[in-house]
Structures are given as C-alpha cells and as structure tokens.
Amino acid sequence: MTFDPSAEQSKNCPQKQQKHGRSGDTKAKFIAYPKALALLKDRLDATREEMAAWVFMGPDEGGLAA
C-alpha cells in the first residue's frame, strides 16, 4: 500500500513538486514528519513504527519517499 501525499493538500500552501525515487519520474509533495504521521494515523491507524518501515522501503518498493 502506498501513501498518496496529493490526497491531503493544504489550502494555505502551494503544492511543491520534487522528483524522487531511482527512476526520477515520480513527483511527490514532501510534508513534515508530524503532519505525515497524523495523516497516516487518521487514514490508516498507522504507528510511528509502520511509518518508519514505509520510509525504509522507499518509493520504489511501495513505501514513502523521505
């Protein structure tokens, strides 16, 4: 399961796009750790440990870019 950061956008902040991953063709919005954790907790009831595992996996393996 992957996290779609574009699903939760702040109305007060323009979306920042950056390339990530080995292929360099995927764009993502990077957000602060506390906000990312809160979003994942609300949407998936995720823990800090699960978020760490997704970051460790990286976007090429279905995880998160950091």
C-alpha positions as CSV (number, residue, x, y, z in Angstrom):
1,M,0.0,0.0,0.0
2,T,1.4,3.4,-0.9
3,F,0.6,6.8,0.6
4,D,-0.7,9.4,-1.9
5,P,0.5,12.8,-0.5
6,S,-1.5,14.7,-3.0
7,A,-4.7,13.4,-1.4
8,E,-4.2,15.8,1.5
9,Q,-3.2,19.3,0.4
10,S,-3.1,22.4,2.5
11,K,-5.2,25.3,1.1
12,N,-2.7,27.8,2.6
13,C,0.4,26.4,1.0
14,P,1.1,25.9,-2.7
15,Q,2.0,22.4,-3.7
16,K,5.7,21.8,-4.0
17,Q,6.7,19.2,-6.5
18,Q,10.0,17.3,-6.3
19,K,11.4,14.3,-8.1
20,H,12.2,11.3,-6.0
21,G,13.0,7.6,-6.4
22,R,15.6,6.0,-8.6
23,S,13.6,6.4,-11.7
24,G,13.2,10.2,-11.1
25,D,9.9,10.3,-13.0
26,T,7.5,10.4,-10.0
27,K,6.6,13.7,-8.4
28,A,5.6,14.0,-4.7
29,K,4.7,16.7,-2.2
30,F,7.0,16.5,0.8
31,I,5.4,17.3,4.2
32,A,6.8,17.5,7.7
33,Y,7.0,14.3,9.8
34,P,4.4,15.2,12.4
35,K,1.9,16.1,9.7
36,A,2.6,12.9,7.7
37,L,2.3,10.8,10.8
38,A,-1.0,12.5,11.8
39,L,-2.4,11.9,8.2
40,L,-1.3,8.3,8.2
41,K,-2.7,7.7,11.7
42,D,-6.1,9.2,10.8
43,R,-6.4,7.4,7.4
44,L,-4.8,4.1,8.2
45,D,-4.4,4.0,12.0
46,A,-0.7,3.7,11.3
47,T,2.0,3.8,14.0
48,R,5.4,5.5,14.1
49,E,7.0,2.1,13.5
50,E,4.9,1.5,10.4
51,M,5.8,4.9,9.0
52,A,9.5,4.1,9.6
53,A,9.1,0.8,7.8
54,W,7.4,2.6,4.8
55,V,10.2,5.1,4.7
56,F,12.8,2.3,4.9
57,M,11.1,0.5,1.9
58,G,11.3,3.7,-0.2
59,P,9.0,4.6,-3.1
60,D,10.4,2.0,-5.5
61,E,9.1,-0.7,-3.2
62,G,5.7,0.8,-2.4
63,G,6.8,2.9,0.6
64,L,7.3,6.5,1.2
65,A,9.9,8.9,-0.1
66,A,11.8,10.9,2.5
